[in-house]
Amino acid sequence: MKVQMLTKDGCPKCTQLKMFLEMGLGDKYKEDIEVIHKAEKPEKYDELVALHSLQTAPVLICGDEVLMNTDPMKAEEFLRTRLGK
């Protein structure tokens, strides 16, 4: 199962999370994360926002589990425990 990551333009936390995943974790999870960018996939983005009652970005979603606090340590733990890497 892939983890979905919601992002949007002009979002400093989105940029921070992307940089952490790329540089801090060496893109370890790149193949396991589906990036859903608001401007690029607006229908899918809006569908997930409505489904999970989200009000912020970035967000990591795995099935019914949602991580809204995407600080580096929490994001890494979420990915490691859901993806088994």
N, C-alpha and C positions, 0 to 999 in steps of 0.2 A: 504494500500500500504506500502510495506517495503522500508526503506531507505537502499541504498547500500553504503558500506564503502570500498574504495579501499585502500589496504595497501601493503607494501612489506618489505622484510628483510633489515636490516641495515638502517632503517629510524627512526631517533630520534623523528620526529614529529608524526609518526605513533604510536610509543610507548607512547608518551605523550597523544595523543588522546585516545588511548585504556585505559590508566590508569585513565584519567579524566572520561570517560564513566563508568568505573567500580567502582572507588573509590569516585570520586567527585559527581557523580550522582547516586551512589548505584545500578548500572546496571538497572536503571529504563527503559531503552530503549532496553535491551538485546534481547527481543523477536521481536522487530521491526526493527532490523538492520541485514542485510545480509552482512557478512564480505566476501569480495572478495580479497583474498591474492594472490599476483602475482605468487608465487611459487606453490600454491595449486590449483588455477583455472586460469592458464595462458591464455586460450582461452577467457574466459569471461572477464578477466582483460584487455587484449589487445583490445577486442571488444569495451568495454566502453571507454578506452583511445582514440581509434580512433573516436568513435561516438561523443565524447564531446571535442575533440582536447586538451586532457589533457597532461601536461608536468611535473606534480608533484604528490606527494602523501604525506599525506592522502587526500582523497577527499570524501565528502558525496554527494550522488546523490539521488534525489527524483523525479521520472518522468523525466521532462526536466530541472529541476532545479539542479544546481551544486554549491556546496560550496567548494571553494578551500582554503579559509582562515579558517582553522579549529581551531583557537584559542578557548579556552574553552567557553567564553561568546557567540561567534558567533555560535559555534557548538550547544550549548544548545538552543539558540534561533531558529536555523534552525530546530532542532528536535522537539521542543515544538510546533512551528507553523505548521509544516507539519503533526505531529502525534497527535496533540491535547491533549498532556499530560502535 
